[in-house]
Amino acid sequence: MSTTEYIQIIIGIGQIIAVAIIPIIVWVLGIKYQDRKAKKDAQLRVFLTLMADRKSAPITKEWVDALNTIDVVFQENKKVRHAWREYLDSLNEKSPHFDSSNSFRLDLLSEMAVSLGYKNLKQTEIDRFYSPKYFGSQMSRQEILFQENLRVLTRSKSCAESFTDEEYEQHYKELMEQQGE
C-alpha cells in the first residue's frame, strides 16, 4: 500500500469517528447547558419571589418557601448562603441583630442580585417597595372579619345561641386540644 492509500484510510477512519463522536459531544454539551440554565432559572425564581414579597405584611408562604430553598439553589455561592444565614439569625427574636433584620435582608437580596448579574441594582433600590393603601386596608378588613368570625364561632353553640361561660371554657379546651394534635 502506498502512502496515499494510508492517508485515505486514516481520513476515512477519522470521518467515521467524527460522525460517531460529534453527536455525543453535542448531546453532552446540550445537557450541561440545560442543567446550568435550569439552575440559573431556579435561582432567578427564588430571587424574584423574594423581591416581589420583600415587604409584604404579613409575610407570604411563597416568601418563606423561597427562603427555605436558598441553600439548595445557591449551594455553590458561599456569599449568598452566608448572607442567608446572617439574615436567618437576625429573624430570631433573641438575636442581638433582631432590630436590624431589614439590613440583613437587603444584604441577602443584594448578594443574590450580584450573583444573578444584576450588578447595578443598589440596596436603596431593593429597599424601595410599592404597596397601595388599598392592600393594607383590605388586609385589615380581612383580619377584623377573621377575628370576629373566630369570636362568634368559638363563643357560640350555633349562630343563634351562645355558650354559657362554663360551656365556652369546655369548648375552648376542646378546640385547643384539637389544634395540638
C-alpha positions in Angstrom: 0.0 0.0 0.0 1.1 3.5 -0.8 1.1 6.4 1.5 -1.8 7.9 -0.4 -3.9 4.8 0.5 -2.8 5.0 4.1 -3.8 8.7 4.2 -7.2 7.8 2.7 -7.8 5.0 5.2 -6.8 7.3 8.1 -9.1 10.1 6.7 -11.9 7.5 6.4 -11.5 6.3 10.0 -11.3 9.9 11.2 -14.6 10.7 9.4 -16.3 7.6 10.9 -15.0 8.6 14.3 -16.1 12.2 13.8 -19.6 11.2 12.7 -19.9 8.9 15.8 -18.4 11.3 18.3 -19.7 14.7 17.3 -23.3 13.9 18.1 -22.3 12.6 21.5 -20.3 15.8 22.2 -23.2 18.0 21.1 -25.5 15.9 23.3 -23.3 16.2 26.4 -22.8 19.9 25.9 -26.6 20.3 25.4 -27.3 18.5 28.7 -24.7 20.7 30.5 -26.2 23.8 29.1 -29.7 22.7 30.1 -28.6 21.9 33.6 -26.9 25.3 34.0 -29.9 27.0 32.6 -32.3 25.1 35.0 -30.1 26.1 38.0 -30.0 29.8 36.9 -33.8 29.8 36.3 -34.3 28.3 39.8 -32.1 31.0 41.3 -33.9 33.7 39.4 -37.3 32.4 40.5 -36.2 32.5 44.2 -34.8 36.0 43.8 -37.9 37.3 42.1 -40.2 35.8 44.7 -38.1 37.4 47.5 -38.1 40.7 45.7 -41.8 40.7 45.0 -42.7 39.9 48.6 -39.9 41.6 50.4 -42.0 43.9 52.5 -45.4 42.1 52.4 -47.1 42.1 55.8 -47.9 39.5 56.8 -45.2 37.5 55.1 -46.4 35.1 52.4 -45.9 31.4 52.2 -44.1 31.9 48.9 -41.6 34.2 50.7 -40.9 31.5 53.4 -40.7 28.8 50.7 -38.2 30.8 48.7 -36.1 31.5 51.8 -36.0 27.8 52.6 -34.7 26.9 49.1 -31.8 29.3 49.1 -29.3 26.7 50.4 -30.3 24.4 47.6 -30.4 26.7 44.6 -27.5 28.8 45.6 -25.5 25.8 47.0 -22.3 26.8 45.2 -22.5 30.5 46.1 -20.9 31.0 49.6 -21.6 34.7 49.7 -25.4 34.2 49.2 -25.5 31.4 51.7 -23.6 33.4 54.3 -25.9 36.3 53.8 -28.9 34.0 54.2 -27.5 32.6 57.4 -27.0 36.1 58.8 -30.5 37.1 57.8 -32.0 33.9 59.3 -30.1 34.7 62.6 -31.4 38.2 62.6 -35.0 36.9 62.4 -34.7 35.2 65.8 -36.3 37.5 68.4 -33.4 36.7 70.8 -30.7 37.7 68.3 -28.8 40.9 69.0 -29.5 41.7 65.4 -33.3 41.3 65.5 -33.9 45.1 65.3 -31.7 45.4 62.2 -33.0 42.4 60.3 -34.1 44.7 57.4 -30.4 45.4 56.8 -29.6 41.7 56.7 -32.5 41.2 54.2 -31.1 43.9 52.0 -27.6 42.3 52.2 -29.1 38.9 51.2 -31.1 40.3 48.2 -28.1 42.4 47.1 -25.8 39.3 47.1 -28.4 37.4 45.1 -28.7 40.3 42.7 -24.9 40.4 42.1 -24.8 36.6 41.7 -27.5 36.7 39.0 -25.8 39.5 37.1 -27.8 42.5 38.4 -24.7 44.3 39.5 -26.1 47.8 39.2 -29.1 47.1 41.5 -28.4 49.2 44.6 -29.7 48.4 48.1 -31.7 51.6 48.1 -33.5 50.4 45.0 -34.0 47.0 46.6 -35.4 48.7 49.7 -37.9 50.7 47.6 -41.3 49.0 47.6 -44.8 49.9 46.3 -47.9 48.8 48.2 -51.1 50.8 47.7 -53.1 51.7 50.7 -56.0 49.6 49.4 -54.0 46.4 50.0 -53.3 47.4 53.6 -56.9 48.4 54.3 -58.1 45.2 52.6 -55.8 43.1 54.8 -57.1 45.0 57.9 -60.7 44.3 57.0 -59.9 40.6 56.4 -58.2 40.3 59.8 -61.1 42.0 61.5 -63.6 39.7 59.8 -61.4 36.6 60.7 -61.2 37.7 64.3 -64.9 38.4 64.5 -65.8 35.0 62.9 -63.4 33.3 65.3 -65.0 35.0 68.3 -68.6 34.1 67.2 -67.7 30.5 66.3 -65.7 29.8 69.5 -68.3 31.5 71.7 -71.4 30.0 70.2 -73.2 26.7 70.1 -74.7 27.8 66.8 -75.0 31.1 65.1 -78.2 31.7 67.1 -77.3 30.5 70.6 -74.3 31.5 72.7 -72.4 29.3 75.1 -72.5 29.8 78.8 -69.2 30.7 80.3 -68.7 27.1 81.5 -69.6 25.7 78.1 -67.3 28.1 76.4 -64.4 27.1 78.6 -65.0 23.4 77.8 -65.4 24.2 74.1 -62.3 26.3 74.1 -60.3 23.5 75.7 -61.5 21.0 73.1 -60.5 23.4 70.3 -57.0 23.8 71.7 -56.6 20.0 72.1 -57.7 19.5 68.5 -55.1 22.1 67.4 -52.4 20.3 69.4 -53.0 17.0 67.6 
